[in-house]
Amino acid sequence: MKSHSASAAESLAPFQQAMAQGWESALASFKSIGGAAPAGKANDMPKFSMSPDKLQALQQQYVDEVSELWRQGFATKAGSDRRFAGEAWGSNPMAAFSAAVYLLNARTLLGMAEAVEGDEKTRSRLRFAVEQWMAASSPSNYLAFNAEAQKKALDSQGESIARGIRNLLNDVKQGHLSMTDESLFEVGRNVATTEGAVVFENDLFQLIEYKPLTPKVFERPLLLIPPCINKFYILDLQPENSLIRYAVEQGHRVFVVSWRNPDASMSHCTWDQYIEDAAIKAIHVTQEITGQDKKGGQIDTLGFCVGGTILSTALAVLAARGEHPASSVTLLTTLLNFVDTGVLDIFIDEAFVQFREMQMAQGGLLQGSELASTFSFLRPNDLVWNYVVGNYLKGETPPPFDLLYWNSDATNLPGPMYCWYLRNTYHENKLAQPGALTVAGEAVDLGSIKAPVYIYGSREDHIVPIGGAYASTQVLSGKKRFVMGASGHIAGVINPPAKKKRTHWTREDGKLPQTQAEWLANATEHPGSWWTDWAKWLATHSGKQIAAPKGYGKGSAYPAIEPAPGRYVKARA
């Protein structure tokens, strides 16, 4: 007679086989969106085990729910999942039944992933693999099973299918999945429209100065360094949601780095060059244009995401040289201590880093399409399959949305720069260790940055988890203020006060305990945007009010080269 555990294991063999198939499918996804299998040899299964008791419990739950499904038969409801919430699913018994079976299998497979006994990274990878596989295998993704798409095809006499084919051909031609009607947007026409001029450029970036909107400005200018993995105009989408315009309206003389979209001529650029020839150069040029290059002159600085990592590294390099140009530092959803990198951690291990170094550490480009696919597949139902269904199966044109237009405007990265960043931050977390890295000839110590720092993190951020953003408070030595906003990586940051949306949290006792959870325990929630809190804080570090400049740049040394937003931002990957 077979043992109880053996019986449970054998009866769940089909599920284990499904898990293996799911992992193999996920390996293909890893190769396409990350460039290599996540661990070991290309087809290695991860090492894990499962408790027989947990397997038996899952088996019993599955059998009970299957029995209930068969009892209900075609009277089964599709459930509350929004993929199956349309009227057509509810009125089509076969479609509702297929959706219910799919959801049951998805719950069971995800339950098995949660029941895995192994190291946390393997568990996270297995969970991610199953989630990817289940997202891709949803019956809503296929015309033969999607009741809504079928009804639309019948109602339109096949026109929706014809439109879907046209949408598919258009997306193949443009090289990426459409998330919005891109024909309705143009950089410089209806996005990135804040008035200004390019006042400096080199092979890595253009520096934009914006026209003041107040008769007087703060004497210390504000330099913004956005992430180099995206276009800068996430900070200047429309006038009503532009952080750049908001800062100008508050009386700041604003300068912004507009990164060049790398082409083959930049395939050998390094992290050192991005620090020395871009961030540090932008700081010095801003100082010179505004007269803050004199002894003791300082500027306000802001870095967003990777831009914050670049800014902080540059300030530490300058500190090692005896320079302290920052009157204040603002870090938005930035990682300095890469102790908590969220879902992106599943991609990073020694095998993956070595693979990327073999590909491009000595030269080459990481294509923007790879980066865009990676970030989209972190939320596959929202950012991939939702548009596959709408664009192709239903023949719909996605509605205009400035943020999703920006999201589709991909940016390449130089291979050597990317490989250095991947190994030294995400993989080995050396940036937070004083003296562990040498950049631009200087030992990097983030603790040498003495300027006051405003650190912002988003509560639901899946790119820079809130714990990772908060970890910067334990690395920097200046006076710090931490603020948490609602929503995610982008929507949490781009939250203008006039919209009166979301909330933010502050802690007025000034204490910054070791973890974000401890900080939050005594934090206060406030309605609305964090922008107003930041504006009040920034004003205390920006110096006195002076007459606004009448022109751009500074004489013949830094003339206005071309109107904002400049040509660099218009180059497509």
C-alpha positions as CSV (number, residue, x, y, z in Angstrom):
1,M,0.0,0.0,0.0
2,K,1.4,3.4,-1.0
3,S,2.2,6.0,1.7
4,H,0.0,9.0,2.2
5,S,2.8,11.4,1.0
6,A,3.6,9.3,-2.0
7,S,-0.1,9.2,-3.0
8,A,-0.4,13.0,-2.7
9,A,2.8,13.5,-4.7
10,E,1.7,11.2,-7.5
11,S,-1.8,12.6,-7.8
12,L,-0.2,16.1,-8.1
13,A,2.2,15.0,-10.8
14,P,0.2,16.7,-13.5
15,F,0.5,20.0,-11.6
16,Q,4.2,19.5,-11.2
17,Q,4.5,18.9,-14.9
18,A,2.5,22.1,-15.6
19,M,4.9,23.9,-13.3
20,A,7.9,22.6,-15.2
21,Q,6.2,23.7,-18.5
22,G,5.5,27.1,-17.0
23,W,9.2,27.4,-15.9
24,E,10.4,26.5,-19.4
25,S,8.0,29.0,-20.9
26,A,9.3,31.6,-18.5
27,L,12.9,30.8,-19.4
28,A,12.0,31.9,-23.0
29,S,10.5,35.1,-21.6
30,F,13.6,35.7,-19.5
31,K,15.8,35.3,-22.7
32,S,13.6,37.7,-24.7
33,I,13.2,40.4,-22.0
34,G,16.3,40.0,-20.0
35,G,18.8,38.5,-22.4
36,A,19.7,35.3,-20.6
37,A,18.3,32.4,-18.5
38,P,18.1,33.6,-14.9
39,A,20.3,31.0,-13.4
40,G,22.7,28.2,-14.2
41,K,22.6,26.6,-17.6
42,A,20.0,27.6,-20.1
43,N,17.6,24.8,-19.4
44,D,18.3,24.1,-15.7
45,M,15.3,23.7,-13.5
46,P,15.7,25.5,-10.1
47,K,16.3,23.4,-7.1
48,F,13.3,23.3,-4.8
49,S,11.0,20.9,-2.9
50,M,7.5,21.0,-1.6
51,S,5.9,19.8,1.6
52,P,3.7,16.7,1.1
53,D,1.2,18.2,3.6
54,K,0.9,21.4,1.6
55,L,0.6,19.5,-1.6
56,Q,-2.2,17.4,-0.2
57,A,-4.0,20.5,1.0
58,L,-3.7,22.0,-2.5
59,Q,-4.9,18.8,-4.0
60,Q,-7.9,18.6,-1.8
61,Q,-8.8,22.2,-2.4
62,Y,-8.4,21.7,-6.2
63,V,-10.6,18.6,-6.2
64,D,-13.3,20.4,-4.1
65,E,-13.4,23.4,-6.5
66,V,-13.3,21.2,-9.6
67,S,-16.3,19.2,-8.2
68,E,-18.2,22.5,-7.6
69,L,-17.4,23.7,-11.1
70,W,-18.7,20.4,-12.6
71,R,-21.8,20.6,-10.4
72,Q,-22.6,24.1,-11.6
73,G,-21.8,23.2,-15.2
74,F,-22.5,25.9,-17.8
75,A,-24.2,27.9,-15.1
76,T,-20.8,29.0,-13.8
77,K,-20.1,32.7,-13.6
78,A,-16.8,34.1,-15.0
79,G,-16.0,35.8,-11.7
80,S,-14.8,39.3,-10.8
81,D,-11.5,39.3,-12.7
82,R,-11.7,42.3,-15.0
83,R,-10.5,40.3,-18.0
84,F,-13.8,38.4,-17.8
85,A,-16.1,41.0,-16.4
86,G,-17.8,42.1,-19.6
87,E,-21.4,41.2,-20.3
88,A,-20.4,38.9,-23.2
89,W,-18.6,36.6,-20.9
90,G,-21.5,36.3,-18.5
91,S,-24.0,35.7,-21.3
92,N,-21.9,33.0,-23.0
93,P,-21.9,29.8,-20.8
94,M,-19.0,28.1,-22.6
95,A,-16.9,31.2,-22.3
96,A,-17.8,31.7,-18.6
97,F,-16.9,28.1,-17.9
98,S,-13.5,28.3,-19.7
99,A,-12.7,31.5,-17.7
100,A,-13.7,29.8,-14.4
101,V,-11.5,26.7,-15.2
102,Y,-8.6,29.0,-16.1
103,L,-8.9,31.0,-12.9
104,L,-9.0,27.8,-10.8
105,N,-5.9,26.5,-12.5
106,A,-4.2,29.8,-12.1
107,R,-5.0,29.9,-8.3
108,T,-3.7,26.3,-7.9
109,L,-0.4,26.9,-9.8
110,L,0.2,30.1,-7.9
111,G,-0.6,28.3,-4.7
112,M,2.0,25.7,-5.6
113,A,4.5,28.4,-6.3
114,E,3.8,29.9,-2.8
115,A,4.2,26.4,-1.3
116,V,7.8,25.9,-2.7
117,E,10.4,25.4,-0.1
118,G,13.7,26.9,-1.2
119,D,15.7,30.0,-1.1
120,E,13.8,33.3,-1.5
121,K,15.3,34.1,-5.0
122,T,14.2,30.7,-6.4
123,R,10.8,31.2,-4.9
124,S,10.5,34.6,-6.4
125,R,11.6,33.4,-9.8
126,L,9.3,30.5,-9.8
127,R,6.4,32.8,-8.7
128,F,7.3,35.2,-11.5
129,A,7.5,32.3,-14.1
130,V,4.1,31.0,-13.2
131,E,2.6,34.5,-13.2
132,Q,4.0,35.1,-16.7
133,W,2.8,31.8,-18.0
134,M,-0.7,32.2,-16.6
135,A,-1.0,35.8,-17.9
136,A,0.0,34.6,-21.4
137,S,-2.4,31.6,-21.3
138,S,-5.5,33.4,-20.3
139,P,-8.5,32.5,-22.6
140,S,-9.1,36.3,-23.0
141,N,-5.9,36.5,-25.1
142,Y,-7.3,34.3,-27.9
143,L,-10.0,35.0,-30.4
144,A,-11.3,31.4,-30.2
145,F,-12.1,31.9,-26.5
146,N,-12.7,35.6,-26.0
147,A,-16.5,36.1,-25.9
148,E,-16.2,39.9,-26.1
149,A,-14.0,39.9,-29.2
150,Q,-16.3,37.3,-30.9
151,K,-19.4,39.4,-30.2
152,K,-17.6,42.5,-31.5
153,A,-16.6,40.7,-34.7
154,L,-20.3,39.6,-35.2
155,D,-21.7,43.1,-34.4
156,S,-19.3,44.8,-36.7
157,Q,-19.6,42.2,-39.5
158,G,-15.9,41.4,-39.3
159,E,-14.7,45.0,-39.3
160,S,-13.2,44.7,-35.9
161,I,-11.0,41.8,-37.1
162,A,-9.9,43.8,-40.1
163,R,-9.0,46.8,-37.8
164,G,-7.1,44.4,-35.5
165,I,-5.0,43.1,-38.4
166,R,-4.2,46.7,-39.5
167,N,-3.3,47.5,-35.9
168,L,-1.0,44.4,-35.8
169,L,0.7,45.3,-39.0
170,N,1.2,48.9,-37.8
171,D,2.8,47.7,-34.6
172,V,5.1,45.3,-36.4
173,K,6.2,48.2,-38.6
174,Q,6.9,50.5,-35.7
175,G,8.5,47.7,-33.7
176,H,6.5,47.9,-30.5
177,L,3.0,47.3,-29.0
178,S,0.9,50.5,-29.1
179,M,-0.3,51.5,-25.7
180,T,-1.8,54.8,-26.9
181,D,-2.6,56.5,-30.2
182,E,0.9,57.8,-30.9
183,S,-0.2,59.8,-33.9
184,L,-1.8,62.3,-31.5
185,F,1.5,63.3,-29.8
186,E,4.6,65.1,-30.9
187,V,7.5,66.1,-28.7
188,G,7.7,69.9,-28.6
189,R,4.2,70.3,-30.0
190,N,1.9,68.9,-27.3
191,V,4.4,67.2,-24.9
192,A,7.6,68.8,-23.6
193,T,6.2,72.3,-24.3
194,T,7.5,74.4,-21.4
195,E,9.3,77.3,-23.0
196,G,13.1,77.3,-22.8
197,A,16.3,76.9,-24.8
198,V,19.3,74.6,-25.0
199,V,22.3,76.4,-23.6
200,F,24.9,73.7,-23.7
201,E,25.5,70.4,-25.4
202,N,28.1,67.7,-25.8
203,D,28.1,64.1,-27.0
204,L,26.1,62.9,-24.0
205,F,23.5,65.5,-23.2
206,Q,21.9,68.9,-23.9
207,L,21.3,71.3,-21.0
208,I,18.0,73.1,-21.2
209,E,17.3,76.4,-19.4
210,Y,13.6,77.3,-18.9
211,K,12.1,80.8,-19.2
212,P,11.1,82.2,-15.8
213,L,7.4,82.7,-15.2
214,T,7.9,85.1,-12.2
215,P,9.5,88.6,-12.1
216,K,11.9,87.4,-9.4
217,V,13.7,84.0,-9.0
218,F,15.7,82.3,-6.3
219,E,19.4,83.1,-6.6
220,R,20.3,79.4,-6.5
221,P,19.2,77.6,-9.7
222,L,17.6,74.2,-9.7
223,L,19.3,71.5,-11.9
224,L,17.2,68.3,-12.7
225,I,18.9,65.1,-13.7
226,P,16.3,62.6,-15.1
227,P,16.9,58.9,-15.7
228,C,19.0,58.2,-18.7
229,I,16.9,55.1,-19.4
230,N,14.0,57.3,-20.4
231,K,13.3,60.7,-22.1
232,F,13.4,63.7,-19.7
233,Y,9.9,64.9,-20.7
234,I,8.3,62.6,-18.1
235,L,8.9,65.7,-16.0
236,D,7.2,67.9,-18.7
237,L,4.3,66.0,-20.3
238,Q,1.5,68.6,-20.3
239,P,1.4,72.1,-18.7
240,E,-1.0,70.8,-16.1
241,N,1.1,67.8,-15.0
242,S,4.6,69.2,-15.6
243,L,7.0,69.1,-12.6
244,I,9.3,71.3,-14.6
245,R,6.7,74.0,-15.1
246,Y,5.6,73.7,-11.5
247,A,9.1,74.4,-10.3
248,V,9.4,77.4,-12.7
249,E,6.1,78.7,-11.4
250,Q,7.5,78.5,-7.8
251,G,10.2,81.0,-8.8
252,H,13.1,78.7,-9.5
253,R,15.5,79.1,-12.4
254,V,15.3,75.6,-13.8
255,F,17.9,73.7,-15.8
256,V,17.3,70.1,-17.0
257,V,19.6,67.5,-18.5
258,S,18.3,66.0,-21.7
259,W,20.2,62.8,-22.4
260,R,21.2,61.9,-25.9
261,N,19.6,58.7,-27.2
262,P,22.8,56.6,-27.7
263,D,23.6,55.3,-31.2
264,A,26.6,53.3,-32.5
265,S,29.0,56.3,-31.9
266,M,28.3,56.0,-28.2
267,S,28.7,52.2,-27.9
268,H,31.9,52.5,-25.8
269,C,30.7,55.1,-23.3
270,T,31.3,54.2,-19.7
271,W,29.7,55.0,-16.4
272,D,32.7,57.3,-15.6
273,Q,31.8,59.4,-18.7
274,Y,28.2,59.7,-17.6
275,I,29.4,61.0,-14.3
276,E,32.3,63.2,-15.4
277,D,31.2,64.4,-18.8
278,A,27.5,64.6,-18.1
279,A,26.4,65.0,-14.5
280,I,29.5,66.9,-13.2
281,K,29.6,69.0,-16.5
282,A,25.9,69.9,-16.1
283,I,26.6,71.0,-12.5
284,H,29.5,73.2,-13.5
285,V,27.8,74.7,-16.5
286,T,24.7,75.6,-14.4
287,Q,27.0,77.2,-11.8
288,E,28.8,79.2,-14.5
289,I,25.7,80.4,-16.3
290,T,24.1,81.6,-13.0
291,G,27.2,83.0,-11.4
292,Q,27.3,80.3,-8.7
293,D,30.8,79.3,-9.8
294,K,32.2,81.8,-7.5
295,K,33.7,80.7,-4.2
296,G,30.9,79.2,-2.0
297,G,28.3,79.4,-4.8
298,Q,25.8,76.5,-4.8
299,I,22.9,75.1,-6.7
300,D,19.8,73.0,-5.9
301,T,19.8,69.6,-7.4
302,L,17.2,66.9,-8.2
303,G,17.7,63.4,-9.5
304,F,14.9,61.0,-10.6
305,C,15.3,57.2,-10.5
306,V,18.7,56.4,-12.1
307,G,19.2,60.1,-12.5
308,G,19.3,60.3,-8.7
309,T,21.9,57.5,-8.6
310,I,24.0,59.4,-11.2
311,L,23.6,62.7,-9.3
312,S,24.6,61.3,-6.0
313,T,27.6,59.6,-7.5
314,A,28.7,62.8,-9.1
315,L,28.3,64.8,-5.9
316,A,30.4,62.2,-4.0
317,V,33.1,62.4,-6.7
318,L,33.1,66.2,-6.4
319,A,33.2,65.9,-2.6
320,A,36.4,63.8,-2.9
321,R,37.8,66.7,-4.9
322,G,36.9,69.2,-2.2
323,E,33.9,70.6,-4.1
324,H,30.4,70.8,-2.5
325,P,28.2,72.5,-5.2
326,A,24.8,71.4,-3.9
327,S,22.8,73.6,-1.6
328,S,20.2,70.8,-1.5
329,V,19.6,67.4,-3.1
330,T,16.2,65.9,-4.0
331,L,16.0,62.2,-4.8
332,L,12.8,60.9,-6.4
333,T,12.3,57.1,-6.3
334,T,16.1,56.6,-6.3
335,L,18.2,53.6,-5.3
336,L,21.5,54.2,-3.6
337,N,21.6,51.2,-1.3
338,F,20.4,48.3,-3.6
339,V,19.4,46.1,-0.7
340,D,15.8,46.0,-1.9
341,T,15.4,46.0,-5.7
342,G,12.0,44.3,-5.8
343,V,10.9,42.2,-8.7
344,L,14.0,43.2,-10.8
345,D,16.1,41.1,-8.4
346,I,14.9,37.9,-10.1
347,F,16.9,38.8,-13.2
348,I,20.2,39.5,-11.4
349,D,22.8,36.9,-10.6
350,E,26.4,36.2,-11.5
351,A,25.5,34.2,-14.6
352,F,23.2,36.9,-15.9
353,V,25.8,39.7,-15.3
354,Q,28.6,37.7,-16.9
355,F,26.4,37.0,-19.9
356,R,25.7,40.7,-20.3
357,E,29.4,41.6,-19.9
358,M,30.3,39.0,-22.5
359,Q,27.7,40.7,-24.9
360,M,28.5,44.4,-24.5
361,A,31.0,45.3,-21.7
362,Q,33.6,46.1,-24.3
363,G,31.2,47.9,-26.6
364,G,27.7,47.7,-27.9
365,L,24.2,49.0,-27.2
366,L,21.4,47.8,-25.0
367,Q,18.5,48.4,-27.2
368,G,15.6,50.5,-25.8
369,S,13.1,47.9,-27.0
370,E,14.7,45.4,-24.6
371,L,14.4,47.7,-21.7
372,A,10.8,48.6,-22.6
373,S,9.8,44.9,-22.9
374,T,11.4,44.1,-19.5
375,F,9.5,46.8,-17.7
376,S,6.2,46.0,-19.5
377,F,6.4,42.3,-18.6
378,L,6.8,43.2,-14.9
379,R,3.0,44.0,-15.2
380,P,2.0,41.7,-18.1
381,N,-1.8,41.9,-17.8
382,D,-1.8,45.7,-17.6
383,L,1.0,46.6,-20.0
384,V,1.1,43.7,-22.5
385,W,-2.0,41.5,-22.8
386,N,-4.5,44.2,-22.2
387,Y,-3.3,45.9,-25.4
388,V,-2.9,42.7,-27.3
389,V,-6.6,42.0,-26.7
390,G,-7.8,45.6,-27.3
391,N,-5.6,46.3,-30.4
392,Y,-5.7,43.0,-32.2
393,L,-8.7,40.9,-31.1
394,K,-11.2,43.8,-30.7
395,G,-9.6,46.2,-33.3
396,E,-9.7,49.1,-30.9
397,T,-7.4,52.2,-31.0
398,P,-6.1,52.8,-27.5
399,P,-7.1,56.2,-26.1
400,P,-4.6,59.1,-26.1
401,F,-2.5,59.1,-22.9
402,D,0.7,61.3,-22.7
403,L,2.3,59.1,-20.1
404,L,2.0,55.9,-22.2
405,Y,3.3,57.8,-25.3
406,W,6.4,58.7,-23.2
407,N,6.6,55.1,-22.1
408,S,6.8,53.9,-25.7
409,D,9.5,56.4,-26.6
410,A,12.4,54.0,-25.8
411,T,16.0,54.9,-25.1
412,N,19.2,52.9,-25.8
413,L,22.0,52.5,-23.3
414,P,25.8,52.2,-24.0
415,G,26.8,48.6,-23.2
416,P,29.9,49.4,-21.0
417,M,28.0,51.9,-18.9
418,Y,25.0,49.5,-18.5
419,C,27.3,46.5,-17.5
420,W,29.2,48.6,-14.9
421,Y,25.9,49.8,-13.4
422,L,24.4,46.2,-13.4
423,R,27.4,44.6,-11.6
424,N,28.3,47.3,-9.2
425,T,24.9,48.4,-8.0
426,Y,22.2,45.8,-8.6
427,H,24.4,42.7,-8.3
428,E,27.2,43.7,-5.8
429,N,25.6,46.7,-4.1
430,K,28.9,48.5,-3.8
431,L,27.7,52.1,-4.2
432,A,26.5,52.2,-0.6
433,Q,29.9,51.0,0.7
434,P,32.3,53.9,1.4
435,G,35.4,53.6,-0.8
436,A,34.3,50.3,-2.5
437,L,34.1,52.0,-5.9
438,T,36.3,54.3,-7.8
439,V,34.5,56.6,-10.3
440,A,36.2,59.2,-12.4
441,G,39.4,58.6,-10.5
442,E,37.9,59.2,-7.0
443,A,36.9,56.8,-4.2
444,V,33.1,57.1,-3.8
445,D,31.7,57.8,-0.4
446,L,28.0,58.9,-0.4
447,G,28.4,59.9,3.2
448,S,30.6,62.8,2.1
449,I,27.6,64.5,0.6
450,K,26.8,67.1,3.3
451,A,23.8,68.9,1.6
452,P,20.3,68.5,3.1
453,V,18.4,65.9,1.2
454,Y,14.7,65.4,0.4
455,I,14.0,61.8,-0.3
456,Y,10.7,60.7,-1.9
457,G,9.5,57.1,-2.4
458,S,6.2,55.8,-3.8
459,R,4.3,53.2,-1.7
460,E,3.4,50.9,-4.6
461,D,6.5,51.3,-6.6
462,H,7.6,48.0,-8.3
463,I,10.8,49.5,-9.8
464,V,12.2,51.2,-6.7
465,P,10.4,49.5,-3.8
466,I,9.5,51.9,-1.0
467,G,12.0,50.1,1.3
468,G,14.8,50.6,-1.3
469,A,14.0,54.3,-1.6
470,Y,13.9,54.7,2.2
471,A,17.3,52.9,2.5
472,S,19.0,56.1,1.2
473,T,18.2,57.7,4.6
474,Q,20.7,55.4,6.2
475,V,23.5,56.1,3.6
476,L,23.5,59.9,3.3
477,S,24.9,62.1,6.2
478,G,23.2,65.4,5.6
479,K,20.0,66.5,7.2
480,K,17.3,64.4,5.6
481,R,13.5,64.6,5.0
482,F,11.7,61.5,3.8
483,V,8.3,61.6,2.2
484,M,6.2,58.7,0.9
485,G,3.5,59.2,-1.8
486,A,0.7,56.9,-2.9
487,S,0.7,54.9,-6.2
488,G,3.7,53.7,-8.2
489,H,7.0,54.6,-9.8
490,I,5.6,57.2,-12.3
491,A,2.1,58.0,-11.1
492,G,3.3,58.7,-7.6
493,V,5.9,61.2,-8.8
494,I,3.8,62.9,-11.5
495,N,1.0,64.0,-9.2
496,P,0.3,67.8,-9.6
497,P,-1.5,69.5,-6.7
498,A,-4.3,70.8,-8.8
499,K,-5.6,67.3,-9.5
500,K,-6.1,66.8,-5.7
501,K,-5.4,63.1,-6.1
502,R,-3.8,60.5,-3.9
503,T,-2.1,61.2,-0.5
504,H,1.4,61.5,1.0
505,W,2.9,60.8,4.3
506,T,5.4,62.8,6.4
507,R,7.0,62.5,9.8
508,E,7.6,65.8,11.6
509,D,9.7,64.6,14.5
510,G,12.6,64.3,12.1
511,K,13.4,60.7,13.2
512,L,14.6,58.3,10.6
513,P,14.6,54.8,12.1
514,Q,16.4,51.9,10.3
515,T,13.4,50.6,8.3
516,Q,10.6,52.2,6.4
517,A,8.0,50.2,8.3
518,E,9.3,51.8,11.6
519,W,9.2,55.3,10.0
520,L,5.6,54.7,8.8
521,A,4.4,53.7,12.2
522,N,4.6,57.3,13.4
523,A,4.0,59.1,10.1
524,T,1.0,61.3,9.3
525,E,-1.1,61.0,6.1
526,H,-2.0,64.1,4.2
527,P,-4.4,64.5,1.3
528,G,-3.1,65.5,-2.1
529,S,0.2,65.8,-3.8
530,W,3.7,65.8,-2.1
531,W,4.7,68.6,-4.5
532,T,3.6,71.3,-2.1
533,D,5.6,69.9,0.7
534,W,8.7,69.7,-1.5
535,A,8.2,73.2,-2.7
536,K,8.1,74.6,0.8
537,W,11.2,72.6,1.8
538,L,13.1,73.6,-1.4
539,A,12.4,77.3,-0.9
540,T,14.3,77.2,2.4
541,H,17.5,76.2,0.6
542,S,17.3,78.3,-2.6
543,G,18.6,81.6,-1.3
544,K,17.3,85.1,-1.7
545,Q,15.0,86.4,-4.5
546,I,16.7,88.3,-7.4
547,A,15.5,89.7,-10.7
548,A,14.7,87.1,-13.3
549,P,17.1,86.9,-16.2
550,K,16.0,88.4,-19.5
551,G,17.6,85.8,-21.7
552,Y,19.0,82.4,-21.8
553,G,22.6,81.2,-21.1
554,K,25.5,83.5,-20.6
555,G,26.8,85.7,-23.4
556,S,29.0,84.0,-26.0
557,A,30.2,81.4,-23.6
558,Y,26.8,79.7,-23.3
559,P,24.5,81.0,-26.1
560,A,21.0,79.7,-26.8
561,I,21.6,76.9,-29.3
562,E,18.0,76.0,-30.1
563,P,14.6,76.2,-28.5
564,A,13.5,73.6,-25.9
565,P,13.0,70.7,-25.9
566,G,16.0,70.4,-28.2
567,R,16.8,67.8,-30.8
568,Y,18.4,65.1,-28.6
569,V,15.1,64.2,-27.0
570,K,13.5,63.8,-30.5
571,A,15.9,61.0,-31.6
572,R,14.0,57.7,-31.6
573,A,15.6,54.4,-30.5
